[in-house]
Amino acid sequence: MKYLIKNAQVVNEGTVFSSDVLIVNERIEKIASSIKDAGADVIIDAEGKYLMPGIIDDQVHFREPGLTHKGNIATESRAAVAGGITTFMEQPNTNPQTTTIEKLEDKFNIAANSAYANYSFFFGGTNDNLEELKKLDPLSCAGVKLFLGSSTGNMLVDNEKVIESIFSNTEMVIAAHCEDEGTIRRNMEHYKSIYGDDIPIKYHPIIRSEEACYLSSSKAIELAKKTGARLHVFHVSTEKETHLFRNDIPLSEKKITAEVCTHHLWFTDADYEKKGTFIKWNPAVKTQKDKDGLWEALLDDRIDVIATDHAPHTLEEKQNVYTSAPSGGPLVQHALVAWLESVKTGRISIEKLAQKMCHNPAILFNIKDRGYIREGYYADLVLVDMNSPWIVNKENIEYDCKWSPFEGTQFSSSVTHTFVNGHLAYEKGIISEKRNAKRLTFNR
């Protein structure tokens, strides 16, 4: 297929410019101020709309295999393309967990047959699979994931000698969930002694505290500096942690990088009263001061990447009492439009947003031929209308769990078209059932 996108405001590499873009089969053939129809099968008039590279989400939980009552690779990647996300990297805490090369390839095989967006998977490090980790081909997956905090069952890595061995024995990106287990357990025991299992949700950011986050993050960073490991700290949630990261060198030269998630820059602890466990995440949504500090670090480049940590659970599960309600929520369909609200208010430029959601993930993970609007690159593209208001409700939610922490929210922008490898995967509310997703390849 040939698609010609006309009159778009192209957002790419720090600039916005008016241009046409010609897509031939899977790749971007030509970018120019004016392209005649060039035998295009479909011409899309993008007058007044922004054309961005497809969003690369480096942290999702799509629940397959083993937890598919919450969602699966097909349902959640469908929701992703509806939200302009064309590439995802999925986490290893499924059932069975992705802690052997065999289980890693099983996931790739599932995605090859069901994914609507491009895909890669993290290999999970544990206290006892170092020898398996050493066999990993750096070209085979996104990176290594370590859970250095609780809530992930037996994937918790708490043996400091093992952690140092993992840091010393891989050149791949090590992505870490950083919360100190001992601190969380002490806090939990204290509040359980007062409330039993029905702890008021307002105490969640006190149980999973700033201290727990900082202690774990700072230890991981210290170890990365000692061993020379390539460390990426997932979902930074506190202002204090942001001072652990640098902004005085280019991303391509950083050995230690950081990510922030949509929910930590949208909600605060003031929202627990209304939203309850529907905004229960690990790490927790914290204070306005933390939110402001995260914004500052994102804008001054101490924080490198924006992600979702999309993690669906059923409504029934989320409505349990505190100790039984799982942490996490669905976000891939609504993350981009949520961020576009901040573009509208001038808090972040659309060029900066493309840097954090498209370019930087491609740089950080060395993804080949994606993350930019360039001739010869894969045509992973998202077209957004900044003046197309809509309200999130159960009828337009694509997640298999059929709820969203944004229910009732009116967004002023919408995704109108999403291309995945040159295929029009989403158009004005309709998701194509044809799939053209690919396994990511890396320049490593």
C-alpha positions, 0 to 999 in steps of 0.5 A: 500500500501507498499512503500519502499524508498531506499538509501535516505538522510534522513533529520530529527531532526538535522541530515542527514543520509543514510537510507531506509524507509518503509511505510505501509498503512498510517504510517512509519513502519521502518527506517533502513540502509538497508531494504529488499523489505519487500513485498513492492508494490513499491520500490523507489530508492532515491539515491542522493536525500533528504527525508524530513518530509512533509512541514507544512504550518501554514498560507495559504488563500485557498479562500473557501468559497466565493472567489473561483474565486481566488482558492479553497481548492482543487486547492490550496492543489493540488498545495501544494502537488506539492510543498512538502507541506503535511499539511496546516492551513487556515485563516478565512477571507473567505466569510462568515468569519470563526467567528462562530463554525458553519462556522468553521465546514463548512470549515472542511466539505469542506476540508474532501471532497476536500483537497489533503493535511492534513488540519486545520483551524483558528477561526477568532476573531472579535470585537464582537464574544468573547462568541463564541470564548470561546466555542472553543474546543482546539482540534477542530482547529489550533488556533485563528487568529486576524487581528490587521491591515487593508485590511481584511474588518470587521475582523479588531480587533481594540478594545483594551479591546476586544483584551485583553479579547481574550488574557485572555480567550483562552489557544489556540495559538493566531496568529496575523497579526500585523500592526497598522491601524492608522499609515497605514491610515495616510500614505495612506491619505498622498500619496493619496493626492499626487497621487490619487488611482494610487500611485506608488508601491514603496511607499507600504512599506512606507505606510505599514511601519516599524513603523506600524509593530513594533507598532502593534507587540510590543503592542501585545507582551506586552499584551501577557506578561501581560495576559500570552497568547500564541501568535504567530506573523505571517509574521514578515517583519522588522529587528526592530521587530526581537528584540522583540523575544527570542532565549534563551529558547527552542521552547516548552517553548516559550509563544511568537513565530514568523514566517517569510514568503518566500517572505520577505526573497526572495524579497526586495523593489528593486524588486517593479520596475520590479514586481510591484503589483505582489509582493504587500503583507501585511505586505509589502516586505521591505528593504535589511536591513530588509531582512538581519535582518530577515535572522539573526533572522531565523538562530539564532532562534528568528524566529521559523517558515517559512510559505508562506501566500499563498494568490492567486488573479486573474491576472486581480485583481493584475493588478489594480491601487495601491489602488484597487490591492489586497495584496497577491500572490500564493506561496505553489508550489514554497516555498520549492524549493525557500528555497532550493536555499539558501541550495545550496548556504550554507546560511541555512542548510537543517537540519535547513530548516526542523526544521523551515518548519516541526519540529517547526510547529508541536511543536508550534501547538502541532500537533499529529504524524506529522512533523518528520520522525519517526517510527509510525508517519504518512508518510507525506514525500517529496523527493527532487532532488537538481540537477534538474533545471527547470524554472517556467512558466504558463504551469507548474504552478498548482495554479488556478490563473495561475500566480506566482511571481516566473515566469521566475525564474530558480530553481536548485532543484525539488520536485520529490515525495510527500506522504500524509498519506502514499499515493503517492500524487505527483510523477514527475509532476503528481498529484494523483487524489486520496485524502488521506488527514486528519483533523489534531489532536493535543496533547493539 
